[in-house]
Amino acid sequence: MPNKVYFIGRVPYNEVLQKSMSSDLLFVLRDDALPIHRYICGSKIFEAMMSGKPILVSKGTSTAMKVSKEKIGLVVDPNNMQEIREAILVLKEDLALYDAMGKNAREAYNKKYGWHIMGRRLIDLYCVL
């Protein structure tokens, strides 16, 4: 749907959070054939939490475990376009689920993953070393 989804190209990082806040859904779909993708948990999940937005992530990743645990998005096979489409439609059609995931995301950020918490954890880690 060209009038609903469009490619905007590279976005300077200082604009990423602004774009995230105005988006309906964020995603991290990585090919799990690369072993590193199964273990990394990039910043996009935390941007989604901070923005209070649901997120779509790849099955079989550490990010998927966090998303499932916190109930902040849906886990899909990144190589299955039908599954991705269905997940997007679920979130579009089930507004209660969409709202709950967004609320869970923001709550997880406020209670577990916000910089006010993670910064302290990082400083504590450095103090131990």
Secondary structure in CASP SS format (residue, H / E / C, confidence):
PFRMAT SS
TARGET T0000
AUTHOR 0000-0000-0000
METHOD secondary structure of the structure
MODEL  1
M C 1.00
P C 1.00
N C 1.00
K C 1.00
V C 1.00
Y C 1.00
F C 1.00
I C 1.00
G C 1.00
R C 1.00
V C 1.00
P C 1.00
Y H 1.00
N H 1.00
E H 1.00
V H 1.00
L H 1.00
Q H 1.00
K H 1.00
S H 1.00
M H 1.00
S H 1.00
S C 1.00
D C 1.00
L C 1.00
L E 1.00
F E 1.00
V E 1.00
L C 1.00
R C 1.00
D C 1.00
D C 1.00
A C 1.00
L C 1.00
P H 1.00
I H 1.00
H H 1.00
R H 1.00
Y H 1.00
I C 1.00
C C 1.00
G C 1.00
S C 1.00
K H 1.00
I H 1.00
F H 1.00
E H 1.00
A H 1.00
M H 1.00
M H 1.00
S H 1.00
G C 1.00
K C 1.00
P C 1.00
I E 1.00
L E 1.00
V E 1.00
S E 1.00
K C 1.00
G C 1.00
T C 1.00
S H 1.00
T H 1.00
A H 1.00
M H 1.00
K H 1.00
V H 1.00
S H 1.00
K H 1.00
E H 1.00
K C 1.00
I C 1.00
G E 1.00
L E 1.00
V E 1.00
V E 1.00
D C 1.00
P C 1.00
N C 1.00
N C 1.00
M H 1.00
Q H 1.00
E H 1.00
I H 1.00
R H 1.00
E H 1.00
A H 1.00
I H 1.00
L H 1.00
V H 1.00
L H 1.00
K H 1.00
E H 1.00
D C 1.00
L H 1.00
A H 1.00
L H 1.00
Y H 1.00
D H 1.00
A H 1.00
M H 1.00
G H 1.00
K H 1.00
N H 1.00
A H 1.00
R H 1.00
E H 1.00
A H 1.00
Y H 1.00
N H 1.00
K H 1.00
K H 1.00
Y H 1.00
G C 1.00
W H 1.00
H H 1.00
I H 1.00
M H 1.00
G H 1.00
R H 1.00
R H 1.00
L H 1.00
I H 1.00
D H 1.00
L H 1.00
Y H 1.00
C H 1.00
V H 1.00
L C 1.00
END
